[in-house]
Amino acid sequence: MSAALDALPRARRRALIRQTVADIAGGAEALSEIDFVRLCRRHGLPAPHLQQRRADAAGRTRWLDAYWRECGLHVEIDGAHHMDVRHWAADMRRQNDVWTSGDRILRFPAWLVRARPDEVADSLRRALTAAGWRPEA
């Protein structure tokens, strides 16, 4: 990563390019996930683990968009395709699986992460606090 960016010493928005590459290297796979990680940074929230692998109740591999293992909190960022009834039903089954295993899950549509970040951050802060997280002073 560094060598590629060093080849662009005068690139406009170099800092943004560097941060975006770092977010992708950290596991973000979609623009909405990058938006979410930046939201966490801006609001002083702990960084989640991205694209964490887990097995569901049937043993199938599933990937979590964002996960705070120490808090047992998952966040899923849903794009428009999640509105399709088959995706929606599958999402609900996976959500139930998460809840019945003892963890919590929050779901946000991608547009909400971009359009109302303060609302998303407030919900996330409340969930993290309820799970035992305390902001650093």
DSSP file (Angstrom, degrees, kcal/mol; ACC not computed):
  #  RESIDUE AA STRUCTURE BP1 BP2  ACC     N-H-->O    O-->H-N    N-H-->O    O-->H-N    TCO  KAPPA ALPHA  PHI   PSI    X-CA   Y-CA   Z-CA
    1    1 A M     >        0   0    0      0, 0.0     4,-2.1     0, 0.0     5,-0.2   0.000 360.0 360.0 360.0 -49.9    0.0    0.0    0.0
    2    2 A S  H  >  +     0   0    0      1,-0.2     4,-2.6     2,-0.2     5,-0.2   0.891 360.0  52.1 -60.8 -43.1    2.7    2.5    1.0
    3    3 A A  H  > S+     0   0    0      1,-0.2     4,-1.2     2,-0.2    -1,-0.2   0.899 109.3  50.4 -61.9 -40.8    4.7    2.1   -2.1
    4    4 A A  H  4 S+     0   0    0      1,-0.2     3,-0.3     2,-0.2    -1,-0.2   0.911 114.2  43.9 -64.6 -41.7    1.7    2.7   -4.3
    5    5 A L  H >< S+     0   0    0     -4,-2.1     3,-1.6     1,-0.2    -2,-0.2   0.834 107.0  59.6 -73.2 -31.5    0.8    5.9   -2.4
    6    6 A D  H 3< S+     0   0    0     -4,-2.6    -1,-0.2     1,-0.3    -2,-0.2   0.787  96.6  62.8 -65.4 -25.1    4.4    7.0   -2.4
    7    7 A A  T 3< S+     0   0    0     -4,-1.2    -1,-0.3    -3,-0.3    -2,-0.2   0.592 101.4  54.5 -72.7  -9.8    4.3    6.9   -6.2
    8    8 A L    X   +     0   0    0     -3,-1.6     3,-1.6    -4,-0.2    -1,-0.3  -0.458  63.7 154.3-117.8  57.4    1.6    9.6   -5.9
    9    9 A P  T 3  S+     0   0    0      0, 0.0    -1,-0.1     0, 0.0    -2,-0.1   0.761  79.3  35.6 -62.9 -23.8    3.4   12.3   -3.9
   10   10 A R  T 3  S+     0   0    0     -3,-0.1     3,-0.1     2,-0.1     2,-0.1   0.243  82.9 138.6-112.4  12.9    1.3   15.1   -5.3
   11   11 A A    X   -     0   0    0     -3,-1.6     3,-1.1    -6,-0.2     2,-0.1  -0.341  57.7-116.3 -62.0 133.4   -2.1   13.3   -5.7
   12   12 A R  T 3  S+     0   0    0      1,-0.3     5,-0.1     2,-0.1    -1,-0.1  -0.420  99.0  15.7 -65.1 145.8   -5.0   15.4   -4.6
   13   13 A R  T 3> S+     0   0    0      1,-0.1     4,-2.3    -2,-0.1    -1,-0.3   0.825  78.0 156.7  58.5  34.4   -6.9   14.0   -1.6
   14   14 A R  H <>  +     0   0    0     -3,-1.1     4,-2.8     1,-0.2     5,-0.2   0.873  69.6  54.9 -57.1 -39.9   -3.9   11.8   -0.9
   15   15 A A  H  > S+     0   0    0      1,-0.2     4,-2.5     2,-0.2    -1,-0.2   0.906 108.3  48.5 -62.8 -41.1   -5.0   11.5    2.8
   16   16 A L  H  > S+     0   0    0      2,-0.2     4,-2.5     1,-0.2    -2,-0.2   0.907 111.9  49.2 -64.8 -41.3   -8.5   10.3    1.7
   17   17 A I  H  X S+     0   0    0     -4,-2.3     4,-2.4     2,-0.2    -2,-0.2   0.934 111.9  48.9 -62.3 -46.0   -7.0    7.8   -0.6
   18   18 A R  H  X S+     0   0    0     -4,-2.8     4,-2.2     1,-0.2    -2,-0.2   0.924 113.1  46.6 -60.6 -45.4   -4.7    6.5    2.1
   19   19 A Q  H  X S+     0   0    0     -4,-2.5     4,-2.5     2,-0.2    -1,-0.2   0.895 111.7  51.2 -66.1 -39.8   -7.5    6.2    4.6
   20   20 A T  H  X S+     0   0    0     -4,-2.5     4,-2.3     2,-0.2    -1,-0.2   0.915 110.4  48.7 -63.5 -42.9   -9.8    4.4    2.1
   21   21 A V  H  X S+     0   0    0     -4,-2.4     4,-2.7     1,-0.2    -1,-0.2   0.907 111.4  50.6 -62.6 -41.4   -7.0    1.9    1.3
   22   22 A A  H  X S+     0   0    0     -4,-2.2     4,-1.6    -5,-0.2    -2,-0.2   0.902 109.2  51.1 -63.4 -40.5   -6.5    1.4    5.0
   23   23 A D  H  <>S+     0   0    0     -4,-2.5     5,-2.1     2,-0.2    -2,-0.2   0.910 112.1  46.5 -63.2 -41.5  -10.3    0.8    5.5
   24   24 A I  H ><5S+     0   0    0     -4,-2.3     3,-1.8     1,-0.2    -2,-0.2   0.921 110.8  51.6 -66.3 -43.3  -10.3   -1.8    2.7
   25   25 A A  H 3<5S+     0   0    0     -4,-2.7    -1,-0.2     1,-0.3    -2,-0.2   0.809 104.9  59.2 -62.1 -28.0   -7.2   -3.5    4.1
   26   26 A G  T 3<5S-     0   0    0     -4,-1.6    24,-0.6    -5,-0.2    -1,-0.3   0.478 132.5 -87.6 -80.8  -2.2   -9.1   -3.6    7.5
   27   27 A G  T < 5S+     0   0    0     -3,-1.8    -3,-0.2     1,-0.3     2,-0.2   0.326  75.8 145.1 119.2  -8.2  -11.9   -5.6    5.9
   28   28 A A      < +     0   0    0     -5,-2.1    -1,-0.3     1,-0.2     3,-0.1  -0.442  16.9 175.3 -65.2 132.2  -14.4   -3.1    4.5
   29   29 A E        +     0   0    0     -2,-0.2     2,-0.3     1,-0.1    -1,-0.2   0.519  59.6  42.3-114.2 -11.0  -15.9   -4.6    1.3
   30   30 A A  S >> S-     0   0    0      1,-0.1     4,-1.8    -6,-0.0     3,-0.6  -0.953  80.1-116.6-137.1 154.3  -18.5   -2.0    0.4
   31   31 A L  H 3> S+     0   0    0     -2,-0.3     4,-2.8     1,-0.3     5,-0.2   0.876 116.6  58.2 -56.8 -37.2  -18.7    1.8    0.4
   32   32 A S  H 3> S+     0   0    0      1,-0.2     4,-1.9     2,-0.2    -1,-0.3   0.852 104.6  50.7 -63.6 -32.7  -21.4    1.6    3.0
   33   33 A E  H <> S+     0   0    0     -3,-0.6     4,-2.3     2,-0.2    -1,-0.2   0.874 109.7  49.7 -71.6 -37.0  -19.0   -0.3    5.3
   34   34 A I  H  X S+     0   0    0     -4,-1.8     4,-2.3     2,-0.2    -2,-0.2   0.930 110.5  50.7 -64.2 -44.8  -16.3    2.4    4.8
   35   35 A D  H  X S+     0   0    0     -4,-2.8     4,-2.1     1,-0.2    -2,-0.2   0.902 110.3  50.8 -56.7 -41.4  -18.9    5.1    5.6
   36   36 A F  H  X S+     0   0    0     -4,-1.9     4,-2.3     2,-0.2    -2,-0.2   0.911 108.6  49.4 -66.2 -43.7  -19.8    3.2    8.7
   37   37 A V  H  X S+     0   0    0     -4,-2.3     4,-2.1     1,-0.2    -1,-0.2   0.908 112.2  49.0 -62.5 -41.4  -16.1    2.9    9.9
   38   38 A R  H  X S+     0   0    0     -4,-2.3     4,-2.8     2,-0.2    -1,-0.2   0.885 107.7  54.8 -65.5 -37.8  -15.7    6.6    9.3
   39   39 A L  H  X S+     0   0    0     -4,-2.1     4,-1.9     2,-0.2     6,-0.2   0.929 107.3  50.5 -58.8 -46.2  -18.9    7.3   11.3
   40   40 A C  H  <>S+     0   0    0     -4,-2.3     5,-2.8     1,-0.2     4,-0.2   0.926 112.0  47.6 -58.8 -45.6  -17.5    5.3   14.2
   41   41 A R  H ><5S+     0   0    0     -4,-2.1     3,-1.5     1,-0.2    -2,-0.2   0.944 111.1  50.0 -60.2 -49.7  -14.2    7.4   14.1
   42   42 A R  H 3<5S+     0   0    0     -4,-2.8    -1,-0.2     1,-0.3    -2,-0.2   0.814 114.0  45.4 -60.4 -32.3  -16.0   10.7   13.9
   43   43 A H  T 3<5S-     0   0    0     -4,-1.9    -1,-0.3    -5,-0.2    -2,-0.2   0.271 113.8-112.0 -99.6  10.8  -18.2    9.9   16.8
   44   44 A G  T < 5 +     0   0    0     -3,-1.5    92,-0.2    -4,-0.2    -3,-0.2   0.788  67.2 145.7  68.2  27.9  -15.5    8.5   19.1
   45   45 A L      < -     0   0    0     -5,-2.8    -1,-0.2    -6,-0.2    -2,-0.1  -0.673  56.8 -93.9 -96.2 152.7  -16.8    5.0   19.0
   46   46 A P        -     0   0    0      0, 0.0    -1,-0.1     0, 0.0    -5,-0.0  -0.327  44.1-105.8 -65.4 146.5  -14.6    2.0   19.1
   47   47 A A        -     0   0    0      1,-0.1     2,-0.1    -7,-0.1   -10,-0.1  -0.516  36.4-134.5 -71.4 135.2  -13.6    0.5   15.7
   48   48 A P        -     0   0    0      0, 0.0     2,-0.5     0, 0.0    20,-0.2  -0.428  18.3-107.3 -83.3 164.1  -15.4   -2.7   14.9
   49   49 A H  E     -A   67   0A   0     18,-2.8    18,-2.0    -2,-0.1     3,-0.3  -0.801  43.8-139.9 -82.7 133.2  -13.9   -5.9   13.5
   50   50 A L  E     +A   66   0A   0    -24,-0.6    16,-0.2    -2,-0.5    15,-0.2  -0.734  66.5   2.8-103.8 148.3  -15.0   -6.1    9.9
   51   51 A Q  E    S-     0   0A   0     14,-1.3     2,-0.4    13,-0.6    -1,-0.2   0.909  79.4-175.6  48.3  54.6  -16.1   -9.1    7.8
   52   52 A Q  E     -A   64   0A   0     12,-1.4    12,-2.7    -3,-0.3     2,-0.3  -0.656  20.4-128.5 -83.7 133.9  -15.8  -11.5   10.7
   53   53 A R  E     +A   63   0A   0     -2,-0.4     2,-0.3    10,-0.2    10,-0.2  -0.607  35.7 163.2 -82.4 138.2  -16.5  -15.1    9.9
   54   54 A R  E     -A   62   0A   0      8,-2.5     8,-3.4    -2,-0.3     2,-0.4  -0.978  34.5-122.4-148.0 158.6  -18.9  -17.1   12.1
   55   55 A A  E     -A   61   0A   0     -2,-0.3     6,-0.2     6,-0.2     5,-0.1  -0.874  27.0-139.4-101.5 135.4  -20.9  -20.3   11.8
   56   56 A D    >   -     0   0    0      4,-2.7     3,-2.2    -2,-0.4    38,-0.1  -0.198  39.6 -83.3 -82.7-177.1  -24.6  -20.2   12.0
   57   57 A A  T 3  S+     0   0    0      1,-0.3    -1,-0.1     2,-0.1    -2,-0.0   0.771 132.4  50.4 -60.0 -27.1  -26.8  -22.7   13.9
   58   58 A A  T 3  S-     0   0    0      2,-0.1    -1,-0.3     0, 0.0    -3,-0.0   0.413 121.3-107.1 -91.5   2.1  -26.7  -25.0   10.8
   59   59 A G  S <  S+     0   0    0     -3,-2.2     2,-0.2     1,-0.3    -2,-0.1   0.474  72.1 142.2  88.1   2.0  -22.9  -24.8   10.6
   60   60 A R        -     0   0    0      1,-0.1    -4,-2.7    -5,-0.1     2,-0.3  -0.502  56.7-109.4 -76.8 146.2  -22.9  -22.6    7.5
   61   61 A T  E     -A   55   0A   0     -6,-0.2     2,-0.3    -2,-0.2    -6,-0.2  -0.601  40.3-179.8 -76.9 132.4  -20.3  -19.9    7.2
   62   62 A R  E     -A   54   0A   0     -8,-3.4    -8,-2.5    -2,-0.3     2,-0.4  -0.922  19.1-138.2-128.9 155.1  -21.6  -16.3    7.6
   63   63 A W  E     -A   53   0A   0     -2,-0.3     2,-0.5   -10,-0.2   -10,-0.2  -0.963  10.6-145.4-118.9 131.9  -19.8  -13.0    7.4
   64   64 A L  E     -A   52   0A   0    -12,-2.7   -12,-1.4    -2,-0.4   -13,-0.6  -0.821   6.1-147.5 -97.4 130.2  -20.6  -10.1    9.8
   65   65 A D  E    S-     0   0A   0     -2,-0.5   -14,-1.3     1,-0.3     2,-0.3   0.959  85.1  -0.4 -59.9 -51.0  -20.3   -6.6    8.4
   66   66 A A  E    S-AB  50  75A   0      9,-1.6     9,-2.5   -16,-0.2     2,-0.4  -0.999  72.1-179.4-142.6 140.2  -19.1   -5.2   11.8
   67   67 A Y  E     -AB  49  74A   0    -18,-2.0   -18,-2.8    -2,-0.3     2,-0.7  -0.989  22.8-162.9-147.9 132.0  -18.6   -6.9   15.1
   68   68 A W  E >>> - B   0  73A   0      5,-2.9     5,-1.8    -2,-0.4     3,-1.2  -0.875  16.1-173.2-109.9  93.3  -17.6   -5.9   18.6
   69   69 A R  G >45S+     0   0    0     -2,-0.7     3,-0.7     1,-0.3    -1,-0.2   0.886  81.0  55.4 -56.4 -45.5  -16.7   -9.3   20.0
   70   70 A E  G 345S+     0   0    0      1,-0.3    -1,-0.3    -3,-0.1    -2,-0.0   0.710 116.9  37.6 -65.4 -19.3  -16.1   -8.0   23.6
   71   71 A C  G <45S-     0   0    0     -3,-1.2    -1,-0.3     2,-0.2    -2,-0.2   0.495 103.7-126.5-105.7  -8.3  -19.6   -6.5   23.6
   72   72 A G  T <<5 +     0   0    0     -4,-1.2    32,-3.1    -3,-0.7     2,-0.5   0.885  62.2 143.2  62.6  37.8  -21.4   -9.3   21.6
   73   73 A L  E   < -Bc  68 104A   0     -5,-1.8    -5,-2.9    30,-0.2     2,-0.3  -0.945  31.3-172.0-120.2 128.6  -22.7   -6.7   19.2
   74   74 A H  E     -Bc  67 105A   0     30,-2.2    32,-2.4    -2,-0.5     2,-0.4  -0.864   4.2-163.7-110.6 147.8  -23.1   -7.1   15.5
   75   75 A V  E     -Bc  66 106A   0     -9,-2.5    -9,-1.6    -2,-0.3     2,-0.5  -0.998   2.4-164.7-129.9 132.0  -24.0   -4.4   12.9
   76   76 A E  E     - c   0 107A   0     30,-2.5    32,-2.5    -2,-0.4     2,-0.7  -0.959   8.0-153.5-113.5 133.0  -25.3   -5.2    9.5
   77   77 A I  E     - c   0 108A   0     -2,-0.5     2,-0.5    30,-0.2   -44,-0.1  -0.929  19.0-154.1-106.3 112.2  -25.3   -2.5    6.8
   78   78 A D  E     - c   0 109A   0     30,-2.8    32,-2.9    -2,-0.7    33,-0.3  -0.772   5.3-157.2 -99.1 124.3  -28.0   -3.3    4.3
   79   79 A G    >   -     0   0    0     -2,-0.5     3,-1.7    30,-0.2     4,-0.2  -0.247  44.1 -85.1 -81.3 179.5  -28.0   -2.2    0.7
   80   80 A A  G >  S+     0   0    0      1,-0.3     3,-2.2     2,-0.2     4,-0.3   0.800 121.8  69.1 -60.3 -32.1  -31.1   -1.9   -1.5
   81   81 A H  G >  S+     0   0    0      1,-0.3     3,-1.2     2,-0.2     6,-0.3   0.715  84.0  72.8 -63.6 -17.7  -31.0   -5.6   -2.5
   82   82 A H  G <  S+     0   0    0     -3,-1.7    -1,-0.3     1,-0.2    -2,-0.2   0.604  82.9  70.7 -71.1  -9.0  -31.9   -6.5    1.1
   83   83 A M  G <  S+     0   0    0     -3,-2.2    -1,-0.2    -4,-0.2    -2,-0.2   0.695  71.6 104.8 -79.8 -19.1  -35.4   -5.2    0.4
   84   84 A D  S <> S-     0   0    0     -3,-1.2     4,-3.1    -4,-0.3     5,-0.2  -0.420  83.2-123.5 -59.9 135.6  -36.1   -8.2   -1.9
   85   85 A V  H  > S+     0   0    0      1,-0.2     4,-2.5     2,-0.2     5,-0.2   0.829 109.3  51.2 -57.4 -36.2  -38.4  -10.5    0.0
   86   86 A R  H  > S+     0   0    0      2,-0.2     4,-2.2     1,-0.2    -1,-0.2   0.925 114.3  43.1 -68.4 -42.9  -36.0  -13.5   -0.2
   87   87 A H  H  > S+     0   0    0     -6,-0.3     4,-2.9    -3,-0.2    -2,-0.2   0.918 113.9  52.1 -64.9 -42.7  -33.0  -11.5    1.1
   88   88 A W  H  X S+     0   0    0     -4,-3.1     4,-2.2     1,-0.2    -2,-0.2   0.920 110.9  46.6 -60.3 -45.8  -35.2   -9.9    3.7
   89   89 A A  H  X S+     0   0    0     -4,-2.5     4,-2.2    -5,-0.2    -1,-0.2   0.908 113.2  49.0 -64.0 -42.3  -36.4  -13.3    5.0
   90   90 A A  H  X S+     0   0    0     -4,-2.2     4,-2.4     1,-0.2    -2,-0.2   0.899 109.9  52.4 -64.5 -39.6  -32.9  -14.7    5.0
   91   91 A D  H  X S+     0   0    0     -4,-2.9     4,-2.6     1,-0.2    -2,-0.2   0.904 109.0  50.0 -61.4 -41.8  -31.7  -11.6    6.9
   92   92 A M  H  X S+     0   0    0     -4,-2.2     4,-2.6     2,-0.2    -2,-0.2   0.906 109.6  50.5 -65.2 -40.8  -34.4  -12.2    9.5
   93   93 A R  H  X S+     0   0    0     -4,-2.2     4,-2.1     2,-0.2    -2,-0.2   0.930 112.6  46.6 -61.9 -44.1  -33.4  -15.8    9.9
   94   94 A R  H  X S+     0   0    0     -4,-2.4     4,-2.2     2,-0.2    -2,-0.2   0.895 111.4  52.1 -65.2 -38.9  -29.7  -14.9   10.4
   95   95 A Q  H  X S+     0   0    0     -4,-2.6     4,-2.5     1,-0.2    -2,-0.2   0.924 109.1  49.4 -63.0 -43.7  -30.7  -12.1   12.8
   96   96 A N  H  X S+     0   0    0     -4,-2.6     4,-2.8     1,-0.2    -1,-0.2   0.891 108.9  53.6 -60.7 -39.5  -32.8  -14.6   14.9
   97   97 A D  H  X S+     0   0    0     -4,-2.1     4,-0.9     2,-0.2    -1,-0.2   0.904 109.3  48.2 -62.2 -42.1  -29.8  -17.0   14.8
   98   98 A V  H ><>S+     0   0    0     -4,-2.2     5,-1.5     1,-0.2     3,-0.7   0.945 113.6  47.0 -62.8 -48.4  -27.5  -14.2   16.2
   99   99 A W  H ><5S+     0   0    0     -4,-2.5     3,-1.6     1,-0.2    -2,-0.2   0.907 109.6  52.1 -62.5 -42.7  -30.1  -13.3   19.0
  100  100 A T  H 3<5S+     0   0    0     -4,-2.8    -1,-0.2     1,-0.3    -2,-0.2   0.680 103.9  58.6 -72.0 -14.5  -30.7  -16.9   20.0
  101  101 A S  T <<5S-     0   0    0     -4,-0.9    -1,-0.3    -3,-0.7    -2,-0.2   0.511 124.8-102.8 -87.7  -4.6  -26.9  -17.4   20.4
  102  102 A G  T < 5S+     0   0    0     -3,-1.6    -3,-0.2     1,-0.4     2,-0.1   0.303  84.1 113.3 106.5  -9.2  -26.8  -14.5   22.9
  103  103 A D      < -     0   0    0     -5,-1.5    -1,-0.4     1,-0.0     2,-0.3  -0.446  59.4-125.0 -90.2 168.2  -25.4  -11.7   20.9
  104  104 A R  E     -c   73   0A   0    -32,-3.1   -30,-2.2   -33,-0.1     2,-0.4  -0.768  19.8-159.9-107.6 157.0  -27.2   -8.5   19.8
  105  105 A I  E     -c   74   0A   0     -2,-0.3     2,-0.4   -32,-0.2   -30,-0.2  -0.997   6.9-166.2-140.6 136.2  -27.6   -7.2   16.3
  106  106 A L  E     -c   75   0A   0    -32,-2.4   -30,-2.5    -2,-0.4     2,-0.4  -0.942  10.8-158.3-114.5 142.6  -28.3   -3.8   14.9
  107  107 A R  E     +c   76   0A   0     -2,-0.4   -30,-0.2   -32,-0.2    -2,-0.0  -0.978  11.4 178.0-123.4 135.2  -29.3   -3.3   11.3
  108  108 A F  E     -c   77   0A   0    -32,-2.5   -30,-2.8    -2,-0.4     2,-0.2  -0.999  29.3-123.4-133.3 134.8  -29.0   -0.1    9.3
  109  109 A P  E >>  -c   78   0A   0      0, 0.0     4,-1.4     0, 0.0     3,-0.9  -0.528  29.8-119.4 -70.3 146.9  -29.8    0.6    5.7
  110  110 A A  H 3> S+     0   0    0    -32,-2.9     4,-1.5     1,-0.3     5,-0.2   0.859 112.6  58.3 -56.1 -38.0  -26.8    2.0    3.8
  111  111 A W  H 3> S+     0   0    0    -33,-0.3     4,-3.2     1,-0.2     5,-0.3   0.854 102.8  53.9 -63.8 -32.5  -28.7    5.3    3.0
  112  112 A L  H <> S+     0   0    0     -3,-0.9     4,-2.5     2,-0.2     8,-0.3   0.881 103.2  55.9 -69.0 -37.6  -29.2    5.9    6.8
  113  113 A V  H  < S+     0   0    0     -4,-1.4    -1,-0.2     1,-0.2    -2,-0.2   0.894 118.3  34.8 -59.5 -39.9  -25.5    5.6    7.5
  114  114 A R  H  < S+     0   0    0     -4,-1.5    -2,-0.2     2,-0.1    -1,-0.2   0.887 125.5  38.3 -81.1 -41.4  -24.8    8.3    4.9
  115  115 A A  H  < S+     0   0    0     -4,-3.2    -3,-0.2     1,-0.2    -2,-0.2   0.801 130.5  22.2 -85.7 -30.2  -27.9   10.5    5.4
  116  116 A R     X  +     0   0    0     -4,-2.5     4,-1.8    -5,-0.3     3,-0.5  -0.437  65.7 155.2-136.1  60.4  -28.3   10.4    9.2
  117  117 A P  H  > S+     0   0    0      0, 0.0     4,-2.9     0, 0.0     5,-0.2   0.834  74.3  58.3 -61.3 -32.7  -25.0    9.5   10.7
  118  118 A D  H  > S+     0   0    0      2,-0.2     4,-2.2     1,-0.2     5,-0.1   0.897 106.3  49.2 -64.2 -38.4  -25.8   11.1   14.1
  119  119 A E  H  > S+     0   0    0     -3,-0.5     4,-2.1     2,-0.2    -1,-0.2   0.914 113.3  46.3 -65.3 -43.7  -28.9    8.9   14.4
  120  120 A V  H  X S+     0   0    0     -4,-1.8     4,-2.6    -8,-0.3    -2,-0.2   0.932 112.7  50.0 -63.9 -46.1  -26.9    5.8   13.6
  121  121 A A  H  X S+     0   0    0     -4,-2.9     4,-2.9     1,-0.2    -2,-0.2   0.883 108.9  52.6 -61.8 -38.9  -24.1    6.8   16.0
  122  122 A D  H  X S+     0   0    0     -4,-2.2     4,-2.3     2,-0.2    -1,-0.2   0.934 111.4  45.7 -63.1 -46.3  -26.6    7.4   18.8
  123  123 A S  H  X S+     0   0    0     -4,-2.1     4,-2.2     1,-0.2    -2,-0.2   0.923 115.0  47.8 -61.8 -43.6  -28.1    4.0   18.4
  124  124 A L  H  X S+     0   0    0     -4,-2.6     4,-2.8     2,-0.2     5,-0.2   0.914 110.2  51.4 -65.1 -43.7  -24.7    2.4   18.2
  125  125 A R  H  X S+     0   0    0     -4,-2.9     4,-2.6     1,-0.2    -1,-0.2   0.919 110.8  49.0 -58.9 -44.7  -23.5    4.3   21.3
  126  126 A R  H  X S+     0   0    0     -4,-2.3     4,-2.4     2,-0.2    -1,-0.2   0.909 112.9  47.3 -63.4 -41.5  -26.5    3.2   23.3
  127  127 A A  H  X S+     0   0    0     -4,-2.2     4,-1.3     2,-0.2    -2,-0.2   0.918 113.6  47.1 -67.1 -43.1  -26.1   -0.5   22.3
  128  128 A L  H  <>S+     0   0    0     -4,-2.8     5,-2.6     2,-0.2    -2,-0.2   0.907 113.1  49.2 -63.8 -41.4  -22.3   -0.5   23.1
  129  129 A T  H ><5S+     0   0    0     -4,-2.6     3,-1.7    -5,-0.2    -2,-0.2   0.913 108.6  52.6 -64.3 -43.0  -23.0    1.2   26.4
  130  130 A A  H 3<5S+     0   0    0     -4,-2.4    -1,-0.2     1,-0.3    -2,-0.2   0.794 107.9  53.5 -62.2 -27.5  -25.7   -1.3   27.3
  131  131 A A  T 3<5S-     0   0    0     -4,-1.3    -1,-0.3    -5,-0.1    -2,-0.2   0.393 130.8 -92.4 -90.4   3.4  -23.1   -4.1   26.5
  132  132 A G  T < 5S+     0   0    0     -3,-1.7    -3,-0.2     1,-0.3     2,-0.1   0.390  76.0 142.0 108.0  -4.6  -20.6   -2.6   28.9
  133  133 A W      < -     0   0    0     -5,-2.6    -1,-0.3    -6,-0.1    -2,-0.1  -0.468  28.4-167.3 -71.0 141.0  -18.4   -0.3   26.7
  134  134 A R        -     0   0    0     -2,-0.1     3,-0.1     0, 0.0    -5,-0.0  -0.999  22.9-117.9-129.1 130.8  -17.3    3.0   28.3
  135  135 A P        -     0   0    0      0, 0.0     2,-0.2     0, 0.0   -90,-0.1  -0.311  34.3-107.0 -63.7 147.7  -15.8    5.8   26.4
  136  136 A E              0   0    0    -92,-0.2     0, 0.0     1,-0.1     0, 0.0  -0.542 360.0 360.0 -74.1 141.8  -12.3    6.8   27.3
  137  137 A A              0   0    0     -2,-0.2    -1,-0.1    -3,-0.1     0, 0.0   0.464 360.0 360.0 -77.2 360.0  -12.1   10.1   29.2
